[in-house]
């Protein structure tokens, strides 16, 4: 059993909980996505903590891209 991978998954879930609190949305969505990425990385791809970390970076990139495209489409500005 890869305890470092499990620790990385838990640390990532805490990170996403804090991120959801900053954004003001339900943490269940981001934590759920994080745990899905972590489980798929460890079970399907048979990777350890490094694979979990790379998966979380990919999740961050996907969320950033999605939010950027969604904000661009809605015409939202920071003014």
Long-range contacts (C-beta under 8 A, 24 or more apart in sequence): 2-42, 2-48, 2-49, 4-48, 4-49, 5-38, 5-41, 5-42, 5-47, 5-48, 5-49, 5-51, 5-52, 6-42, 7-49, 8-38, 8-49, 8-52, 8-53, 8-56, 9-34, 9-35, 9-38, 9-39, 9-42, 9-52, 12-38, 12-52, 12-53, 12-56, 13-38, 15-56, 30-63, 33-59, 33-63, 34-59
